[in-house]
Amino acid sequence: MAKILEIVSASVGYNHNTVLKDVNLEVNDNDFIGVIGPNGGGKTTLLKLLLGDLKPFKGEVKYYPLAPNETLFGYLPQVANIDKRFPITVLDVVLSGLMGRKGLSGRYNSRDKRLAMDMLKRVGVEEISNKAIGELSGGQMQRTFLGRALIAHPRLLILDEPNTYVDNSFEKELYALLQELNKEMAIIMVSHDMGTITSHVKTIACVNRHLHYHRSNMITSEQLASYDCPIQIIAHGPVPHTVLSDHNK
């Protein structure tokens, strides 16, 4: 199985304030890694490190492309961080996923547009291709930017809380689609939902200033405690409820 990237003893943060320290992680083709951890523990910082948006204070991130023009990453950000006032259509959003190949001044041809429409169909929003993003629901926005992340056929798909704004009708479809996509590419998914993590991913990375990699999709409360990883666990039952660990012990 070919290696996509490797983080080697990296420490990273902002304005010389360290958020993650001595992080090591290897990502290979067809991995499906779930990233969990408390708010403020460094999950978003880890994604920025992977994407090259942040450079480590120490250590390094190594990338292993298989071809010169290969698209290494597809990235689905949190919908809440997207400016819905920007005047762009659903189709244009998906086409912008080809910008890395086309460049800022590149024109999209009929083949590109057919590819974008096929991608919109795959994620279930082809009927709103000409709609402005400011008119979209959260679920429609999530589908649109998933299409953008996939259009260039990346080796690694990175998802930041993909189920946060997904409508109920798409949630099941989303995870079924991710299972299919994992046959074609590696996936890293940040999520607070432990049920989702254990049901779909292959391995787990717990992030809380350090990164603890667990080579399984099952993780116990004792292991979370030993990793100093007090995450929120959502339990399903007759009465909806949330179970929180006691952080005062």
CORQUILIN-V255204 format. One line per field, one symbol per residue. phi: phi as a letter, one per 30 degrees, with the letter a starting at -180 (. if undefined). A space follows every 10 residues. Layout:
# CORQUILIN-V255204
phi->???
This chain:
# CORQUILIN-V255204
phi->.ddcabcbhc cbabhicdcb bhdbabccei dbcccbldei djdddddddd didbcddbia cccbdcbecd ddbbbcdded ccdddddbde dddddddcdd cdidcdcccd dddddddddd ddcibddcec ddddcddddd ddddddeddc dchddbccbc hdcdcddedc eddedddddd dddcadbbbd accdddeddb dcbbcccaib bcccdaccbc dddddddhbd ddccccaece abccdddcd
